[in-house]
Amino acid sequence: MVPAHSKRYFLLNKPAGMVSQFISSHDVTLLGDLDFDFPDGTHAIGRLDRDSEGLLLLTTDKTVTRKLFLSPQPHTRTYLVLVQNIVTAQTLKKLREGIPLTIKNGKTYIAKPVSSEIINEPGKLYPHAADPREIYPHSWLLITLTEGKFHQVRKMVLAVKHRCLRLIRLRISNIELGNMKPGEVKEIQENLFYDLLKEH
C-alpha cells in the first residue's frame, strides 16, 4: 500500500471467492491480492460474502461506515440473483410480500424487498452474467433492499425453495457497478461519492 494523503474512495467489482478484507488468519483470497495499490488505511464499507460478487465500496475515510449504516436515511442495494429452478409468479408474490427470517436472538425478522422481479436478459444489466449453470432450469431475479443483513437475499430465496447459485450486487443507492470487470477498481471523487449515495 502507498501512504494515504487524503480521504479516498474506490469502487470494486469484487470477484466471487474473495473475502472483503485485507488481512485474515485463514488461507483465503484477500482484497490486497488485487492488482491495485490501495493507500494505507483502506477498508471495505460493509461486506460481501466470500461467494458473492459485485459492487464493494472501499475508502480511507473512517467515518463513512457510521454515516452509511447508522444514518436514519436508508440506502438501497440492488442484487442480480441466479437461483436454481424456475421462479413462478406465485413465488415472486411471496418474495414481494416479505419473508420471515429467524435472526441470531431467535426473533423473527420480515425481509421485505423494495422491489423484486424476474429478469429474462441479465446480460443487459451485467455484461458478465453468463453462467455455465444456465443450461439447467434456473431464474434470474433483480432484488432491491434497504438493508442487506443476515445473508438476507440468500435466505429469502431459500425460504421459497430456490437455492441461490450466484449473487451479484449491482448498485448501492446511485452508485452503480456498470461495466466494471471482476477485479476492476475505480477511484471516485469525494463529492461525487456522497452525492451518489443520496437517495433522490
Secondary structure, DSSP 8 states (H G I E B T S, - for coil): -B---S--EEEEEE-TTB-S-S--SSS-B-GGGSSS--BTT-EEES---TT-EEEEEEES-TTHHHHHHS-SS---EEEEEEEES---HHHHHHHHH-EEEE-TTS-EEEE--SEEEEES-GGGT-TT---GGGGSSEEEEEEEES---TTHHHHHHHHTT--EEEEEEEEETTEE-TT--TT-EEEE-HHHHHHHTS--
